[in-house]
Amino acid sequence: MTAVYDHIQIEEKWEQAWEAQQLFQGTAQVDDATKEKLYLLFAFAYPSGSGLHVGHVESKTALDILARFNRMNGKNVFFPVGWDAFGLPAENYAIKTGIPPVQTTKSAIDTFRRQIKRLGISYDWKTELATCHPEYYKWTQWIFLELYKKGLAYQANGMVNWCPSCQTVLANEQVVSGACERCGTEVVQKEMKQWFFKITEYKDELISGLEQVDWPQPTKDQQLNWIGKSSGVKVNFQIKGSEQTLTCFTTRIDTIFGVTFLVISPEKFNELTLIEKVAATNKQKVTEYIDQSFKKTEEERKIGEKNKTGVDTVSP
């Protein structure tokens, strides 16, 4: 007689057994000095209403393999679980469906938890948290206040993706072919007051710290580019027929006498109110170019840095 492999029955049996034994719960005891400790943290997933996708499964499985391997080799593994469940995605979903985020988020977390347990990921579920819980975000608010007191959190104007119809800010991922993914309205770039952190105050510490981490060199290079430290000088260029100046940063001051033209960003161009100084035949072209630039996302404009576009403000 051929035995039939009933994967549902077998998986449910052992899931219940692990749950009853709390097999992976509380596995990291801070006062246990007999074992080498290992902290494994998977980036908290945002729990959407649709549940897990294959990207979640792939990456969670990879880290679960590490957790199990190191447990088998006698290490005290701390493998916590949590949900990135607070912020713009939840708000936008509430606008779309009319259901309060407190309901949709809880329901989505329940779905994710059930699916992950069926996958057999060896999380320490006793440590589960969600960023929308007051017990969690009271500490992020405390950290923000401490940064603010130290002058490391400040407000300034910055460009955002703005949907005129939904009247909300959009992440780059929510802009599809230049339009809002929810309502299809053309997205524009809008200047708004925002909060920023002065990470540049710690640029030297961040850079030197990369020498102490066991990361692949390409990853370290990405971090260096993200920190973006450059050494150079600022040069002021006088605008002909005006008292205004343009300040440019260069790492190669020795090439300054080779400058033949300056490129001004659309934001700076408007800020300096330079449209009246444009050659009469070019005013319409410049205005149209600026309007088109404000309809591009930050990522699209970065791509444009490789293939320069622009409009001559002087020559007809």
Secondary structure as UniProt FT lines:
FT   HELIX           7..21
FT   TURN            22..26
FT   TURN            30..31
FT   STRAND          37..39
FT   TURN            49..50
FT   HELIX           54..72
FT   TURN            73..74
FT   STRAND          76..78
FT   STRAND          82..83
FT   HELIX           88..97
FT   HELIX           101..119
FT   HELIX           125..127
FT   STRAND          129..130
FT   TURN            131..132
FT   HELIX           134..149
FT   TURN            150..151
FT   STRAND          153..163
FT   TURN            164..167
FT   STRAND          168..170
FT   HELIX           172..174
FT   STRAND          175..176
FT   TURN            177..178
FT   STRAND          179..180
FT   TURN            181..183
FT   STRAND          188..197
FT   HELIX           199..202
FT   HELIX           203..209
FT   HELIX           210..212
FT   HELIX           217..227
FT   STRAND          233..238
FT   TURN            240..241
FT   STRAND          245..250
FT   HELIX           253..258
FT   HELIX           266..271
FT   TURN            272..273
FT   HELIX           275..277
FT   HELIX           280..282
FT   HELIX           283..293
FT   TURN            294..295
FT   HELIX           298..304
FT   TURN            305..306
//
